[in-house]
């Protein structure tokens, strides 16, 4: 007997999980309220969801594509769920989103500089250790 087609809710949840966890493996693990589903099953659902609802780009990008030429989307709302499964609306204005993106970029650059410093310190420590072992 053929399987029932997936509901829009199931497909949107698949997109949400993939967006939240960033990989098919992790999203499949967290699907079905944390009980998990087979990775290949999740991949098939994700492909179906992308076919039906778009290419999986971010909401903001899709909103920009939907705006008429010469206009922009000043804000957006997104219904999602809290960690406890309660519905919650996330609302943001474009200016706020851009400011948050700039802050995140600056923090990322600062973090990467610190990582590079730690890496250099590790290399230097290894070199010093080798020099001491040779003596």
N, C-alpha and C positions, 0 to 999 in steps of 0.2 A: 504494500500500500504506500503511495507517495506521501512524503512528509508535507505537513502543513506549511504554507509560505510564512515567512517571518513577518511579524507585525512591524509597523513603522516605529513603534516604541522600542522593540528589540533592536532594530537597525540603528536607531539614534543612540541607544545605550552602548552599542558596539563602537560607534564613532566616539562617544564620550570617553569610554574606557581607553581606547587607543590614544586619544588626545591626552588623557590624564597620565597614563603610564609610559607612553612613548615607544613601546615595543609590543609586538604581537604576543610574545611569550609572557610578559608581565600582565598585559591586559587580559589574556586568556586565563591566567592564574586567578585574577580577581573577578572574573565574570561570574554570573549566577550567584550574586550576593556573597562572593568570596569562596564559593564552593569550587569554582573553576570549571573550564570546559577544555576539550581537546584543542591544541594549538591550530591544527589544520581546519577544524570546524570554525574557530574564531576567524581565521584568515579568509575562509569562504564568506562568512557573514560580513566581514569588513569590505571585501570586494563588492558584495551585493549592495551594501550600504553606500559605498562610494558611487556605484553606478546609479543608484536612485537619488542620492542627495548631493552629488557633486564630487569633486576630486579630492576632498578631504583637507583643503586649505583652511586656514584659520577663519573664524567668524568675521573678523574685521576685514580681511581680504575679500571674502565673499560679499560683504556689505558694500565695499567700495565698488565691486563689479556690478552690483545691482543699482547703484545710484545713476541717475540720468547724467549724460555728458554735461559738464559745467557745474554740477552739483556735488556736494559731498555729504556723507552721513555724519551728523554732529555727535551722535551718541548711539549706544546699543544696549540692549538688555539680553540676558541669557539665563534661562532657567536650568538649574542643575540641582544636584543633591549634596547635602552635607555628608560627612563621614558616617553619620548615623542614619542616612537614608532619607532625611527630611528635605523637602523641596526648598530651594532658596534662589532668589533672583539676584543676579550680579548685574549691576548697571554701571556704565562708565561713559564718560564723555571722551571724545577723541583727544582733546588737549590733555586730559588726565592720563590717557593711555600713552600718549607720546612722552609725557614727562616721566611716567613710570619706566618706559623703555629706556630713556636716557639715563635714569638712575641705575637701572640694571646693567646697562652697558658699562657705565663708569665703575660700578662695583665689580663687574666681571674683569675689566682691565686691571683693576687694583689687585684682585685675587690672583690673576695670572702672573702679575709682576712678583707677588709673594711666592708663588709656586716656583717661578724661575729662580728666585733667590735661594729657596730651599734646595732646589736641584743643584745649583752651583755649589752650595755649602756641602752637600753630600759628595759631589765629585771631588772637591778640595779635601774633604776628610778622608776619602778613599786614597787619594794621592799621597797624603801625609802618612797614612797607615802603611802604604807600600814602601815609602821612603824609610820609615822606621824599621820595617821588617828586613830591608836590605842591609841595614847597619849592623 
